[in-house]
Amino acid sequence: MRFLLFFTLFISLISCSAKRDLENKEELLMKKYAEEIDTEDLKQHLYLLASDVLEGRKTGEKGQKMAANYLTAYYKHLELQAPQNYPDYEQTIPSEYFNNASGNSSENVLAYILGSEFPEEVLIISAHYDHLGKRGETVFNGADDNASGTSAVMEIAEAFQAALEDGHRPKRSILFLHLTGEESGLYGSRYYVSHPVFKMENTVTNLNIDMIGRVDPKHEDKPEYIYLIGSDRLSKELHDLAENVNKDHFGLKLDYTFNKENDPNRFYYRSDHYNFAQKGVPVIFFFNGEHDDYHKATDTPEKINYELLKLRTDYIFYTAWELANRPERVAVDPK
């Protein structure tokens, strides 16, 4: 009997030790590849995307097409996969889909990493890359909205690709999705969920990034914060995961003000994650809140807090790493 108790305790200790070793390894890997997310690279991407040359990136117009070309060239350079049947990294949306919001067709941009253990399960990391275009000769650059989120997705993709090249392929597949038509009515995400590249039932989570480069008036004295919206609407497990990642690694102030169901701003319904949530996909919308330059020509690159953009991007990367590599996909709460 004593031997049996000793043997049981011994096996339990070995199991706990192995679990700790695995957790330590994952933490070291997250830390290592988060270093691929470079503040200067974020800044360079953002300055280009929000330059006058791109004319405000209005859906269907020349500047948006130039931004799409920049994104596809970037993913080709990184040697990320394009999804099957989308060899040019673009999902074309016909002009008639936009209900006169655009007179031309437009493009979602997609890049992809195949998972090792659960390749059919897909984590989507998204940001819209369109903005308001020009009014006369005045360019609405959209630096925070949403060159900040677009740059973050690009750097997160580079970090995951660096891990892959070192032999650390994520367990789940990851789709890096740059959406068009958000400003005119969430058209890019609406088109994607009705014409999914990967089955919606296999989409485990959508992490949507929309405006993460600035500080709103509420947090001017303590800028290390981010708003989380929607994290607990469909999956308490997802909400807890995001909380634990922050507690264990970052210590940001996670502000849930705009997650309240009676929030008069209704931000939960106003960015691309909403169309995924409508299909039953757990979502988190990462957001810095509005500021005086929101939807104005004064939303320009020199006003971005690049160190804060890096910090928030790291947090989203860690969250994505956990979601892509955990043993089970996050559970959707019973209705």
Order of alpha helices (4+ residues) and beta strands (2+ residues): alpha-alpha-alpha-beta-beta-beta-beta-beta-alpha-beta-alpha-beta-beta-alpha-beta-alpha-beta-alpha
